[in-house]
């Protein structure tokens, strides 16, 4: 390429100032940071709504669905509070405790009913015996053969974690793309201008 062509290229590129791209990159970076912060703050609001619903026995499922939908579609919404935080980060303690208490009450009622049924059965089968001491083996056998395992409350079903995407097509994501592209164009145009200026001397 001769100097005439280089001078022509330089004349065309002189109007393209690198600092245009630098300004766009800076503005986009600021927008990105503010958008990422807004994403995180909204996630915290939704997470607190889940905790409140859990504590107050409200619509936990609806609050969880809103949180999941937001976290999985927005950047910087990781539920983990740090490397030393509990895992999974969402634990529905109050919901679990209420169900556990309900299951415990059902188990107690079941055991009481089973023992009563065993006494009635063995009293019919063994009507004689002082203080019913001869019925004890019968009662134990009846309980053993008629007892059934009550369903346990699986704790894992009340623990949640949702993955936040590395990039999302929201304000934070697009402003990040613009910032990166603008920064790259700033570097490229600066190098091209420097090279053309040097070659046309």
ChimeraX attribute file (.defattr): number of C-alpha atoms within 10 A of each C-alpha:
attribute: neighborCount
match mode: 1-to-1
recipient: residues
	/A:1	5
	/A:2	8
	/A:3	12
	/A:4	10
	/A:5	11
	/A:6	15
	/A:7	16
	/A:8	11
	/A:9	14
	/A:10	20
	/A:11	12
	/A:12	10
	/A:13	14
	/A:14	12
	/A:15	8
	/A:16	14
	/A:17	13
	/A:18	20
	/A:19	16
	/A:20	12
	/A:21	21
	/A:22	18
	/A:23	15
	/A:24	19
	/A:25	24
	/A:26	16
	/A:27	14
	/A:28	23
	/A:29	21
	/A:30	16
	/A:31	18
	/A:32	22
	/A:33	14
	/A:34	14
	/A:35	20
	/A:36	21
	/A:37	16
	/A:38	15
	/A:39	21
	/A:40	19
	/A:41	14
	/A:42	16
	/A:43	22
	/A:44	16
	/A:45	12
	/A:46	20
	/A:47	21
	/A:48	14
	/A:49	20
	/A:50	25
	/A:51	21
	/A:52	16
	/A:53	20
	/A:54	21
	/A:55	14
	/A:56	12
	/A:57	12
	/A:58	15
	/A:59	13
	/A:60	18
	/A:61	12
	/A:62	13
	/A:63	19
	/A:64	20
	/A:65	13
	/A:66	15
	/A:67	23
	/A:68	19
	/A:69	11
	/A:70	18
	/A:71	25
	/A:72	16
	/A:73	17
	/A:74	24
	/A:75	24
	/A:76	21
	/A:77	25
	/A:78	20
	/A:79	22
	/A:80	16
	/A:81	10
	/A:82	9
	/A:83	7
	/A:84	7
	/A:85	10
	/A:86	11
	/A:87	14
	/A:88	14
	/A:89	17
	/A:90	18
	/A:91	20
	/A:92	20
	/A:93	14
	/A:94	17
	/A:95	17
	/A:96	19
	/A:97	13
	/A:98	12
	/A:99	13
	/A:100	16
	/A:101	12
	/A:102	13
	/A:103	16
	/A:104	15
	/A:105	12
	/A:106	13
	/A:107	16
	/A:108	12
	/A:109	12
	/A:110	15
	/A:111	15
	/A:112	12
	/A:113	12
	/A:114	18
	/A:115	17
	/A:116	14
	/A:117	16
	/A:118	21
	/A:119	20
	/A:120	13
	/A:121	16
	/A:122	21
	/A:123	17
	/A:124	11
	/A:125	11
	/A:126	13
	/A:127	12
	/A:128	12
	/A:129	10
	/A:130	8
	/A:131	7
	/A:132	13
	/A:133	10
	/A:134	15
	/A:135	22
	/A:136	13
	/A:137	11
	/A:138	18
	/A:139	21
	/A:140	14
	/A:141	14
	/A:142	18
	/A:143	18
	/A:144	10
	/A:145	9
	/A:146	10
	/A:147	13
	/A:148	11
	/A:149	6
	/A:150	11
	/A:151	8
	/A:152	11
	/A:153	16
	/A:154	10
	/A:155	13
	/A:156	11
	/A:157	10
	/A:158	15
	/A:159	15
	/A:160	15
	/A:161	15
	/A:162	18
	/A:163	15
	/A:164	18
	/A:165	14
	/A:166	12
	/A:167	15
	/A:168	16
	/A:169	12
	/A:170	16
	/A:171	17
	/A:172	25
	/A:173	18
	/A:174	16
	/A:175	22
	/A:176	23
	/A:177	17
	/A:178	19
	/A:179	24
	/A:180	17
	/A:181	15
	/A:182	23
	/A:183	21
	/A:184	15
	/A:185	18
	/A:186	20
	/A:187	15
	/A:188	13
	/A:189	17
	/A:190	15
	/A:191	13
	/A:192	14
	/A:193	18
	/A:194	12
	/A:195	12
	/A:196	18
	/A:197	14
	/A:198	9
	/A:199	13
	/A:200	15
	/A:201	7
